[in-house]
Amino acid sequence: MIQPDYIFETSWEVCNRVGGIYAVLSTRAASMQKEHPDKVFFFGPDFGAHSDIYFKEDKQLLKGWRLKIKELNIPVRIGRWQVPGEPIAILLKFDSLWSRKNEIYAWAWNKFEVQSHAAYGDYDESCLFGYAAGMVMESLYHYLPSGQFCMHANEWQTAFSIFYLQDHCPKIATLFTTHATGIGRSIAGNGKPLYDYFEGYNGDQMAQELNMVSKHSVEKQAAHHADCFTTVSYITARECKQLLDKEVDIETPNGFEPTYVPKGKAFDKRRQEAREALRRVAGEQLGGVVPKDALFVCISGRQEWKNKGIDVFAAALDKLAQKIYHSDRPEREVIAFVMIPYLDRAPARKGKVSAVFVPYYLDGHDPLFGKTYYDLLIGMDVTVFPSYYEPWGYTPLESCAFHVPTITTSLAGFGEWAARQKEQYGVVVIERNDSNFDEVADRIAEDLLRFDRLTDEQKQLARKEAAAIAKKADWKHFFQYYREAYDIALTKALIRNNQK
């Protein structure tokens, strides 16, 4: 396979923890650095003090290039992303491009048929960032020694970097990954039955109906113009073919970096600390003492009530409370932690099922815990991610990595993948479709009750098998898909450039 000498990668979530793509890139970085030490460059937007939580500037890096980049009038900071592998990160500001917005959009229409006329919301910021990233990449390409270059753009927000490089620096091979199609997510989020009528949907038509013309257009054109188009699962690959009119070149499933997980006595210590913190906060929020043997359950993710399955989780808690109330045997108290940023609701306590809302990004600076998500995840007994729309599903994979059994669905890419593995006791995959909401809620309640009644030995087995699933999704196994994607992109770029 042809492999790159240099890799440029860009995302709105480089040194900016706002969603699952941060986890994908930040955990994959160590594998990339191992194969291409300091020849991997991540490009992200510069948000000043917020970026500095994850970024450490190094004014000695690329010292000779710093003078050259000033010519572009795009301020950059160069340093290292504070994640395993500590790859080079280049953060940039794109304010100087606002005055050129109409000119840039006209160019994108004439060259790539991107329809920016219906833009609103975060479209302008994203596209100008992508364009600026392309300019900075072109400058760095001319500064670095010659070799094979790949540029990987994640999500529609960075698609303009693909357009810029193909027009101004075509020797750089381009890859585009959609982690979820905008139209698919919108169909699901607007209460439309995505799966029952899947083959009847037309992406362009739905973009008009859902007022997503510009975002859909930029995503679709990036998929068609990139040298290699990828997505994270079979579920989303099917979606891309139907809604973007483009088959993916390869699926690149999301792995996990095991160095995040402590080992041996350190693991046990961290788990105990987490449980003490969870018990303390639950007691404070619920106004009473939480038993030491309480069952700690967790759901986390973005505030997408239907797509992330928060609605069915809430229904499952109601059903669980009823099942415990009518049970003829003593049951442990269940404390459900709803770790959804901005979902701020009062804690609730029913018979023996309670809900504690944690409406913060758990980056170690929140007012409730002052701990990171991983510092708390390790203390859970079981997690639930009953997604309706989930191209991959990083949260159940993270759960498994920290030896926490998880419940997910067949509509999640990870769930579909996990169901094909031999060790299935640590991951429960519930069949979900457009019409079985109540069945899913009842199944979740039954599975939580069943898990509560397992013997200690059975619980340990479930924890071990959850960890075994995560090991199969280690980046040392999944990074092979990226090697293949780089080969596809470089091969196509060579053919494309020779034709020119």
N, C-alpha and C positions, 0 to 999 in steps of 0.2 A: 504493500500500500504506500501511496505517496503521503508523507506526513509534513506538517508545516515546520518551518524553522522559527516562526514567530506567530503568536496568536493574539489578536485584538478581540476583546469581548466587551459588549456594552449592554447595560440594562439600567432602567430607572432605579433599580434597587441595589446598585453597587454602593456600598457604604451607606445604605439608606434602608433600614429595616422597616418595611411597611407591609410585607406579604410573604407568600410562600416562595417566590422566586429568589428572595434573599437567601433562604435556606438552601435552595438548589445550588446557587453559585458559590456561596460561602463554604459549603461542605465539599464541593467539587474542586475547589482551588488547590487543595493539598495534592491531589492526584495530578493536576495539570502542572504544578510546580515540580513535582517529582520527575516528570517526563521532559519538561521544558523549563529548567531552572532559570528564573528571571528573564525568560523570553515570552512570558505571558503578561499582558497588559490589560487591566480592567478599566473601563471608562464609565464614569458616572457623573451625575449632576452635583455641584458643590452647594450644599446647604449650610455651610459655615459650622456653627457650634454643634448642630445636630449631626453633621457628617463626622465631626471630630470624636464622637463616641466610638466610632468604628475605624477611624482613619488616623494614621500618624504620619505627618509630613516629614520628608527627608530631603533637605535642600542639596544634598550631594548626588542624588539620583539624576541621571540624564542631564548632567550639568551643562554640557555643550549644546544640548537641544533647547535649553531654556531661553537662550538669546534669540534663537530662530523662531520660536513659537510666538514671541511678542509681536511679530509682524502681522499675525492674524487678528489681533485685537480681541482675543478670546482668553481671558484670564484662566490660568490653570494652576492647580496645586498637585505636586507629585509626591507620593509617599508609598506607604504600605497599608493594605487592608488588614486589620487586626483580627484575622481568622487563621486557622491552621494552614500552614504553608506561607503565610504572609506575602501574597503576591503583590506586584507593583500595581498601584491604583493611581489613575489620573482623573482628578475631579475638575470640572470646568463650569464656567459661567457663560451664559449665552445671551446676556442682555443686549449686546451690541447688534444682534440679528433682528430685533423687533422692528427696526426701521426698514428692514429688507423683506418682511414677511410676505407681502403681496408678490414681490419679484420671485421669491423662492417657491411660492405656491403656483405661480404661472409656469415656472420651470418644471415643477413636478407634474403638472398636467400635460405640458407639451412633450415631455420625455417619457413619462411613465403612466399617464392617464389617471393620476391620483386626483380625486374630486374633493378639494378642500373648501369649496364654496359654502358647504353646509356645516362648517366647523363650529363647535361650541365647547364649553367646559375646558378640559385639560388638553385638548387637541393641539392648540397653538404651542403651548409650552413643550409638549412632547416632541412635536415635529421639529421645532427650532433646536431643541437639545440634540436630536438625532442628526440634524444637518451640521451643527457645530462639532459634534463628535466625529463625523466624517472628515471635516476639515482638519481637525487635530490629528486624526489617524493618518491622513495623507501626508502631513508634515513629518510625523514620526517615521513613516515608511521611507521617506527620502533621506532621513537622518541615519537610520540603522543600516548595518551592512546588508548586502543583497542576500536574498534567499527566498524561500517559499512563505507567503503570508496568507493567513486566513483571518477573516473578520466575522465574528459571530454576534448577531443582533437578536436580543430576546424581546418578544412581544412587539405589538404595533407601535408602542411608544418610541422605539429606536429605529423604526424602519427607514427613516430618511437617511440614516447612515449608509444603508445598502444602496439607495438611489444615488447618493452623492459619490460613493466610491466607484460604482459601475460607470458613472459618467466622467469622473475626473481621475480615477486611479484604478483602471480596470484589471490591472495585474494582481490586485488583491482578491483572492477568492472569498465569496460571501456565503454565509449560512444564516438562515432565519428560522427561529423556533417560535411557534405559537404554543404557549402553555395552556391556552384555552381560547377558542375562537370567540371574538366579541359578540357575534350574532348568536351563537349557541348559548352563551351565558345569558344574553339578554332575553332570548326566547324563554329559557327556563325561569329567569328571574321575574318575568312578567306574567307568570302563571299559565303560560301556554304549554300544552302537552308536547314536549320535545321528542319523545320516543315513540309514542303511538302513531304519530303522523310524520315521522322523521323523513321518509323518502319523498314526501310531498312538499317539503320546504325548499324554497329557492332563496339563496343568500341575498342576492341583490334586491329582490322583492321585499324580503323581511327587513332589510336595512332601511328601505323607504318607510315601511309601516312603523318601525320602532325608532325612527329619527336617529339612525346611526350611519348615515350615508358616508360621511367622511372617514370615520374610524374603520368601517368595514372596507372602504376603498383602499386605504393605505395598507391594511393587513392583507387584503387579497392580492394587491400588486406586489407586495414584498414576497408573498408566497410564490408568485409566478416568476418573479425576476431574480430571486436569489439563486446562487449556483447549487445550493443544497437546502431543501426545505424539510424541516423535522418537526415532530411533536412528541409528546411524552408517553403516549399510550395508544393501544389499539382503538379504544373508545373515541379518542379525539382525532385519530387518523381517519376514522370513518366520517367524523364530523367535518373535517377539512375537505374531504372529497365531495361531500354533499353541499356544503355551504360556501366554500371558497373555490369550488370547481378545480381543485388541484390535489392530486394524490401526493402524500409525503414521500420523500426519497428514502427515509429511514426513520424508525421510531427510536427515540433516545430516552429511555425511562430514567427516572430520578433515583439516584443512590443516596447513601448516607456516609458521612465520615466518622469512623468509630472512635477517633481520639476524643470526641466530645463526651464519651461515656466513661466514667471512672471505673476502676477495676478493683476486685478484692475487697479489702477492708475499707478502702476509700469509698467504694460503692455503697457498702452497708452504712457507713457514717453519713454520707450525703442523703441516703434514703431516710434515715432516722431524723435528720435535721429537717428534711422536707415535710415529713409527717407531723413533726412538732409545730412547724410554721403553719401548716394547713389547719391543724386542730385549733391552734390559738386564734387565727383569723376567723375561722368558722364560729367559734365560741363568741367572739366579739360581735360578729355580724348577726348572729341568731339569738343573742341574749341568753346564753346558758352554756353549761359545760357540755362539751362533746365527748362521748365515750372514747376511750383509747382504742377500742376494737371497731370503731365505725368504719364502714366501707366507703372509701374515697373514690368518687367517679368524676370524670372530667370530660368536657367538650370544649374545643377551642377553635379559633379561626376567624375569618372575616365576618362582619355583621351582614350576612346574606341569609335571611330568615328561612327561605325555602331551599336555596341551592346547597347550603351547608347542612341542611337537615336539622336546624335548631328547632323548627316547628314540630317535627316528629319526635325529637328528643324530649321536648316539653310534654307532649302527649304521652310519651312512654313513662315519664316520671309520675304522671297522674295515674296511669294504669298500675305502675309498681306500688304506689301508695295504697291503692285499692286491694291489690293482691296481698300485701303485707297485713292490711287491716283485717282481711277475711281469713288469714292463715291461722291454722290451729297449732302453730309452733312458734317459739320465740325467734324473732329475726333481729339482726343487727341494724343499727341506725345507718341510713344511707345519706351521705353528704355529697351533693352534686355541685361541682365547681364549674360555673359557666364563664369561661375565660375568653370573652368576646370584646375586643376594644370598642368602646363607645356604647355598648349595650348596658346602660346604667339603669338597673331596676332594684327594687327593694328585695332583700332576702326573704325567702318564704319557708315556713316550716309546716308540714302536714304529718298525722299518725306517726311514722318513723322515716320520712323522706323529706330532705331539706335542700334548698337551692341557695347557693352563695354566688352572687354576681361579681365578677372581676373585670371592670370595664377599662382595662389599661393594657398597653403593650408592655409585656413583662420583660423589660430590658435591664432590670436591676435598680431602676430608679422610681418605681411606682410607690404611692403612699401606703398601700395595704401590706405588701410583703417586702419590698425592697430586694427582691430576688428575681433572677431570670426565669424564663419559662422552663428551661431544662432543669433548673434547680428545684422546681416544684413538680414537674412531670415525674421525676424519679420516685416521688412519694405516693403516687396514685396506685390504687388497686386494679382499676380497669378504666379504659377510656371508650368513648362512644363517638363515632363520626359517621352518622347515617346519611351521607350526602345524597342529594338528588342530582346535582351537577358537580362533578369533580374529575377533571381530566387526569390527574394522578392521585393526589391525596398524600401530602407530605406528613400531615399530622398523625395518621395511623402508623406510618413507617417510623417516625420519631418515637412514638410510643413503644413500638416493638424494640427499637434500639436500646431503650432504657428498661427493658425487661418487663414492660407493662402490657398485659393482654389487651386486645382492642376489638371493638365491634365496628364494622364498616359495611358497605353495601356493594352490590354487583355493578352499580353505576359509577363507582370510583375506579380509576385506572389501577391504583394499587390493589383494591379489592379484587378486581378481575385477575390481576397477576398473582396475588396471594392465593386465590382459590385453586390455582394450577400447581401450587407447591405441595409437597408431601406433608410437611408439618403444618397442620391446620388448627391445632387446639389453641394456639396462642392468638389466632386471628379468626374471628367469627365473621363470615361474609353472608349478609342477609340479601336475598333476592329482592330487588326493588324495581318497580315500574311506575307508570303514570297513574295506576288505579289501585294500588294496595297500601295506601298510607296507614290505615288502621291496623292492617296485618303487620306492617313493619314496626309500628309502635308497640303492639302486643308482643312481638318477638323480642324486641329490645328489653322490655320489662321482664319477660320470661328468662332471657339470657342473664340479666343482672341478678335475678333471684337465684338462678342455677349457680352462677359464679359465687354468690354469697354462701351457698350451701356446700361448696366443695371442701374436701378435707385439706389440711395444710399441705399434705403430700401432692394432692391434685393441683392445688394452686401453684406450688413450686414447679410442677411439670408444665403448667400453662405458661408460667413466666419464662421457663427455659425454651419452650417452643416459640414464644414470641421473639426471643433473642435470636433463635436459629433462623427465623424468617428474615430478620434484619441483616444477618450476616450474608445471606444470599443476595441482598441488595446493596452490599458494600460497594463503594465506588471502584474498588480494585477489580470488581467484576463488570460493573456497568459502564466504566469508562471506555471499554472496547467499542461501544456503539458510537462514541464520539470520534474515535480513531477512524472508523468507517465513514462517518459523516465528513471528516476533514478530507479523506481520500476522494469522496464523491465531489466535493466542492472544488478541490484543487484540479482534479481531472477535467471537470467541466470548464473551469476557468482557463486551463491551458488550451482546450479546444476552442473556446470562445475567443481568446486572444489571437490564436493562430489564424482563425477565420478573418479577423480584422486586419 
